[in-house]
Amino acid sequence: MLTISQVIEEIGVPLSTFYRWRQQRKGPKAIKLPNGVVRIRRSELERWIAALEEAA
């Protein structure tokens, strides 16, 4: 599982953009762990990127 920092570095967007996408439900699905930490599965990030490529 990836941290938010890893995801934004990989896709090249600012943290504020990532959080805005989360609020708008436009970003990759994230998992909130019991300790409150948010993670994104690698497979979910890849699925999300593929969907964006298909839409382009």
Phi and psi restraints in degrees (range 20) as a CNS / XPLOR table:
assign (resid 1 and name C) (resid 2 and name N)
       (resid 2 and name CA) (resid 2 and name C) 1.0 -103.8 20.0 2
assign (resid 2 and name N) (resid 2 and name CA)
       (resid 2 and name C) (resid 3 and name N) 1.0 148.8 20.0 2
assign (resid 2 and name C) (resid 3 and name N)
       (resid 3 and name CA) (resid 3 and name C) 1.0 -81.7 20.0 2
assign (resid 3 and name N) (resid 3 and name CA)
       (resid 3 and name C) (resid 4 and name N) 1.0 165.3 20.0 2
assign (resid 3 and name C) (resid 4 and name N)
       (resid 4 and name CA) (resid 4 and name C) 1.0 -61.7 20.0 2
assign (resid 4 and name N) (resid 4 and name CA)
       (resid 4 and name C) (resid 5 and name N) 1.0 -39.8 20.0 2
assign (resid 4 and name C) (resid 5 and name N)
       (resid 5 and name CA) (resid 5 and name C) 1.0 -58.9 20.0 2
assign (resid 5 and name N) (resid 5 and name CA)
       (resid 5 and name C) (resid 6 and name N) 1.0 -42.2 20.0 2
assign (resid 5 and name C) (resid 6 and name N)
       (resid 6 and name CA) (resid 6 and name C) 1.0 -65.3 20.0 2
assign (resid 6 and name N) (resid 6 and name CA)
       (resid 6 and name C) (resid 7 and name N) 1.0 -40.7 20.0 2
assign (resid 6 and name C) (resid 7 and name N)
       (resid 7 and name CA) (resid 7 and name C) 1.0 -65.5 20.0 2
assign (resid 7 and name N) (resid 7 and name CA)
       (resid 7 and name C) (resid 8 and name N) 1.0 -48.7 20.0 2
assign (resid 7 and name C) (resid 8 and name N)
       (resid 8 and name CA) (resid 8 and name C) 1.0 -66.8 20.0 2
assign (resid 8 and name N) (resid 8 and name CA)
       (resid 8 and name C) (resid 9 and name N) 1.0 -31.4 20.0 2
assign (resid 8 and name C) (resid 9 and name N)
       (resid 9 and name CA) (resid 9 and name C) 1.0 -66.8 20.0 2
assign (resid 9 and name N) (resid 9 and name CA)
       (resid 9 and name C) (resid 10 and name N) 1.0 -42.0 20.0 2
assign (resid 9 and name C) (resid 10 and name N)
       (resid 10 and name CA) (resid 10 and name C) 1.0 -67.9 20.0 2
assign (resid 10 and name N) (resid 10 and name CA)
       (resid 10 and name C) (resid 11 and name N) 1.0 -40.7 20.0 2
assign (resid 10 and name C) (resid 11 and name N)
       (resid 11 and name CA) (resid 11 and name C) 1.0 -92.9 20.0 2
assign (resid 11 and name N) (resid 11 and name CA)
       (resid 11 and name C) (resid 12 and name N) 1.0 -9.9 20.0 2
assign (resid 11 and name C) (resid 12 and name N)
       (resid 12 and name CA) (resid 12 and name C) 1.0 73.3 20.0 2
assign (resid 12 and name N) (resid 12 and name CA)
       (resid 12 and name C) (resid 13 and name N) 1.0 42.2 20.0 2
assign (resid 12 and name C) (resid 13 and name N)
       (resid 13 and name CA) (resid 13 and name C) 1.0 -124.5 20.0 2
assign (resid 13 and name N) (resid 13 and name CA)
       (resid 13 and name C) (resid 14 and name N) 1.0 155.6 20.0 2
assign (resid 13 and name C) (resid 14 and name N)
       (resid 14 and name CA) (resid 14 and name C) 1.0 -68.5 20.0 2
assign (resid 14 and name N) (resid 14 and name CA)
       (resid 14 and name C) (resid 15 and name N) 1.0 157.5 20.0 2
assign (resid 14 and name C) (resid 15 and name N)
       (resid 15 and name CA) (resid 15 and name C) 1.0 -57.4 20.0 2
assign (resid 15 and name N) (resid 15 and name CA)
       (resid 15 and name C) (resid 16 and name N) 1.0 -39.5 20.0 2
assign (resid 15 and name C) (resid 16 and name N)
       (resid 16 and name CA) (resid 16 and name C) 1.0 -61.6 20.0 2
assign (resid 16 and name N) (resid 16 and name CA)
       (resid 16 and name C) (resid 17 and name N) 1.0 -37.2 20.0 2
assign (resid 16 and name C) (resid 17 and name N)
       (resid 17 and name CA) (resid 17 and name C) 1.0 -65.8 20.0 2
assign (resid 17 and name N) (resid 17 and name CA)
       (resid 17 and name C) (resid 18 and name N) 1.0 -43.5 20.0 2
assign (resid 17 and name C) (resid 18 and name N)
       (resid 18 and name CA) (resid 18 and name C) 1.0 -60.0 20.0 2
assign (resid 18 and name N) (resid 18 and name CA)
       (resid 18 and name C) (resid 19 and name N) 1.0 -45.6 20.0 2
assign (resid 18 and name C) (resid 19 and name N)
       (resid 19 and name CA) (resid 19 and name C) 1.0 -66.4 20.0 2
assign (resid 19 and name N) (resid 19 and name CA)
       (resid 19 and name C) (resid 20 and name N) 1.0 -36.2 20.0 2
assign (resid 19 and name C) (resid 20 and name N)
       (resid 20 and name CA) (resid 20 and name C) 1.0 -64.0 20.0 2
assign (resid 20 and name N) (resid 20 and name CA)
       (resid 20 and name C) (resid 21 and name N) 1.0 -43.3 20.0 2
assign (resid 20 and name C) (resid 21 and name N)
       (resid 21 and name CA) (resid 21 and name C) 1.0 -60.1 20.0 2
assign (resid 21 and name N) (resid 21 and name CA)
       (resid 21 and name C) (resid 22 and name N) 1.0 -39.7 20.0 2
assign (resid 21 and name C) (resid 22 and name N)
       (resid 22 and name CA) (resid 22 and name C) 1.0 -62.9 20.0 2
assign (resid 22 and name N) (resid 22 and name CA)
       (resid 22 and name C) (resid 23 and name N) 1.0 -44.1 20.0 2
assign (resid 22 and name C) (resid 23 and name N)
       (resid 23 and name CA) (resid 23 and name C) 1.0 -62.4 20.0 2
assign (resid 23 and name N) (resid 23 and name CA)
       (resid 23 and name C) (resid 24 and name N) 1.0 -36.5 20.0 2
assign (resid 23 and name C) (resid 24 and name N)
       (resid 24 and name CA) (resid 24 and name C) 1.0 -87.1 20.0 2
assign (resid 24 and name N) (resid 24 and name CA)
       (resid 24 and name C) (resid 25 and name N) 1.0 -1.2 20.0 2
assign (resid 24 and name C) (resid 25 and name N)
       (resid 25 and name CA) (resid 25 and name C) 1.0 58.8 20.0 2
assign (resid 25 and name N) (resid 25 and name CA)
       (resid 25 and name C) (resid 26 and name N) 1.0 37.6 20.0 2
assign (resid 25 and name C) (resid 26 and name N)
       (resid 26 and name CA) (resid 26 and name C) 1.0 -104.8 20.0 2
assign (resid 26 and name N) (resid 26 and name CA)
       (resid 26 and name C) (resid 27 and name N) 1.0 -15.1 20.0 2
assign (resid 26 and name C) (resid 27 and name N)
       (resid 27 and name CA) (resid 27 and name C) 1.0 -88.8 20.0 2
assign (resid 27 and name N) (resid 27 and name CA)
       (resid 27 and name C) (resid 28 and name N) 1.0 -179.0 20.0 2
assign (resid 27 and name C) (resid 28 and name N)
       (resid 28 and name CA) (resid 28 and name C) 1.0 -65.9 20.0 2
assign (resid 28 and name N) (resid 28 and name CA)
       (resid 28 and name C) (resid 29 and name N) 1.0 148.3 20.0 2
assign (resid 28 and name C) (resid 29 and name N)
       (resid 29 and name CA) (resid 29 and name C) 1.0 -64.2 20.0 2
assign (resid 29 and name N) (resid 29 and name CA)
       (resid 29 and name C) (resid 30 and name N) 1.0 134.6 20.0 2
assign (resid 29 and name C) (resid 30 and name N)
       (resid 30 and name CA) (resid 30 and name C) 1.0 -114.2 20.0 2
assign (resid 30 and name N) (resid 30 and name CA)
       (resid 30 and name C) (resid 31 and name N) 1.0 158.7 20.0 2
assign (resid 30 and name C) (resid 31 and name N)
       (resid 31 and name CA) (resid 31 and name C) 1.0 -117.3 20.0 2
assign (resid 31 and name N) (resid 31 and name CA)
       (resid 31 and name C) (resid 32 and name N) 1.0 129.2 20.0 2
assign (resid 31 and name C) (resid 32 and name N)
       (resid 32 and name CA) (resid 32 and name C) 1.0 -99.2 20.0 2
assign (resid 32 and name N) (resid 32 and name CA)
       (resid 32 and name C) (resid 33 and name N) 1.0 116.0 20.0 2
assign (resid 32 and name C) (resid 33 and name N)
       (resid 33 and name CA) (resid 33 and name C) 1.0 -76.3 20.0 2
assign (resid 33 and name N) (resid 33 and name CA)
       (resid 33 and name C) (resid 34 and name N) 1.0 161.8 20.0 2
assign (resid 33 and name C) (resid 34 and name N)
       (resid 34 and name CA) (resid 34 and name C) 1.0 -54.4 20.0 2
assign (resid 34 and name N) (resid 34 and name CA)
       (resid 34 and name C) (resid 35 and name N) 1.0 -28.5 20.0 2
assign (resid 34 and name C) (resid 35 and name N)
       (resid 35 and name CA) (resid 35 and name C) 1.0 -84.8 20.0 2
assign (resid 35 and name N) (resid 35 and name CA)
       (resid 35 and name C) (resid 36 and name N) 1.0 4.5 20.0 2
assign (resid 35 and name C) (resid 36 and name N)
       (resid 36 and name CA) (resid 36 and name C) 1.0 92.1 20.0 2
assign (resid 36 and name N) (resid 36 and name CA)
       (resid 36 and name C) (resid 37 and name N) 1.0 -5.4 20.0 2
assign (resid 36 and name C) (resid 37 and name N)
       (resid 37 and name CA) (resid 37 and name C) 1.0 -77.5 20.0 2
assign (resid 37 and name N) (resid 37 and name CA)
       (resid 37 and name C) (resid 38 and name N) 1.0 138.6 20.0 2
assign (resid 37 and name C) (resid 38 and name N)
       (resid 38 and name CA) (resid 38 and name C) 1.0 -99.4 20.0 2
assign (resid 38 and name N) (resid 38 and name CA)
       (resid 38 and name C) (resid 39 and name N) 1.0 134.0 20.0 2
assign (resid 38 and name C) (resid 39 and name N)
       (resid 39 and name CA) (resid 39 and name C) 1.0 -134.7 20.0 2
assign (resid 39 and name N) (resid 39 and name CA)
       (resid 39 and name C) (resid 40 and name N) 1.0 155.3 20.0 2
assign (resid 39 and name C) (resid 40 and name N)
       (resid 40 and name CA) (resid 40 and name C) 1.0 -123.8 20.0 2
assign (resid 40 and name N) (resid 40 and name CA)
       (resid 40 and name C) (resid 41 and name N) 1.0 128.9 20.0 2
assign (resid 40 and name C) (resid 41 and name N)
       (resid 41 and name CA) (resid 41 and name C) 1.0 -68.7 20.0 2
assign (resid 41 and name N) (resid 41 and name CA)
       (resid 41 and name C) (resid 42 and name N) 1.0 141.0 20.0 2
assign (resid 41 and name C) (resid 42 and name N)
       (resid 42 and name CA) (resid 42 and name C) 1.0 -56.2 20.0 2
assign (resid 42 and name N) (resid 42 and name CA)
       (resid 42 and name C) (resid 43 and name N) 1.0 -43.4 20.0 2
assign (resid 42 and name C) (resid 43 and name N)
       (resid 43 and name CA) (resid 43 and name C) 1.0 -62.5 20.0 2
assign (resid 43 and name N) (resid 43 and name CA)
       (resid 43 and name C) (resid 44 and name N) 1.0 -36.7 20.0 2
assign (resid 43 and name C) (resid 44 and name N)
       (resid 44 and name CA) (resid 44 and name C) 1.0 -68.8 20.0 2
assign (resid 44 and name N) (resid 44 and name CA)
       (resid 44 and name C) (resid 45 and name N) 1.0 -40.7 20.0 2
assign (resid 44 and name C) (resid 45 and name N)
       (resid 45 and name CA) (resid 45 and name C) 1.0 -62.5 20.0 2
assign (resid 45 and name N) (resid 45 and name CA)
       (resid 45 and name C) (resid 46 and name N) 1.0 -44.2 20.0 2
assign (resid 45 and name C) (resid 46 and name N)
       (resid 46 and name CA) (resid 46 and name C) 1.0 -65.1 20.0 2
assign (resid 46 and name N) (resid 46 and name CA)
       (resid 46 and name C) (resid 47 and name N) 1.0 -39.0 20.0 2
assign (resid 46 and name C) (resid 47 and name N)
       (resid 47 and name CA) (resid 47 and name C) 1.0 -63.5 20.0 2
assign (resid 47 and name N) (resid 47 and name CA)
       (resid 47 and name C) (resid 48 and name N) 1.0 -43.9 20.0 2
assign (resid 47 and name C) (resid 48 and name N)
       (resid 48 and name CA) (resid 48 and name C) 1.0 -63.1 20.0 2
assign (resid 48 and name N) (resid 48 and name CA)
       (resid 48 and name C) (resid 49 and name N) 1.0 -44.3 20.0 2
assign (resid 48 and name C) (resid 49 and name N)
       (resid 49 and name CA) (resid 49 and name C) 1.0 -63.2 20.0 2
assign (resid 49 and name N) (resid 49 and name CA)
       (resid 49 and name C) (resid 50 and name N) 1.0 -42.6 20.0 2
assign (resid 49 and name C) (resid 50 and name N)
       (resid 50 and name CA) (resid 50 and name C) 1.0 -61.7 20.0 2
assign (resid 50 and name N) (resid 50 and name CA)
       (resid 50 and name C) (resid 51 and name N) 1.0 -40.0 20.0 2
assign (resid 50 and name C) (resid 51 and name N)
       (resid 51 and name CA) (resid 51 and name C) 1.0 -64.5 20.0 2
assign (resid 51 and name N) (resid 51 and name CA)
       (resid 51 and name C) (resid 52 and name N) 1.0 -38.3 20.0 2
assign (resid 51 and name C) (resid 52 and name N)
       (resid 52 and name CA) (resid 52 and name C) 1.0 -65.4 20.0 2
assign (resid 52 and name N) (resid 52 and name CA)
       (resid 52 and name C) (resid 53 and name N) 1.0 -39.4 20.0 2
assign (resid 52 and name C) (resid 53 and name N)
       (resid 53 and name CA) (resid 53 and name C) 1.0 -64.9 20.0 2
assign (resid 53 and name N) (resid 53 and name CA)
       (resid 53 and name C) (resid 54 and name N) 1.0 -39.9 20.0 2
assign (resid 53 and name C) (resid 54 and name N)
       (resid 54 and name CA) (resid 54 and name C) 1.0 -66.1 20.0 2
assign (resid 54 and name N) (resid 54 and name CA)
       (resid 54 and name C) (resid 55 and name N) 1.0 -35.6 20.0 2
assign (resid 54 and name C) (resid 55 and name N)
       (resid 55 and name CA) (resid 55 and name C) 1.0 -75.0 20.0 2
assign (resid 55 and name N) (resid 55 and name CA)
       (resid 55 and name C) (resid 56 and name N) 1.0 -20.2 20.0 2
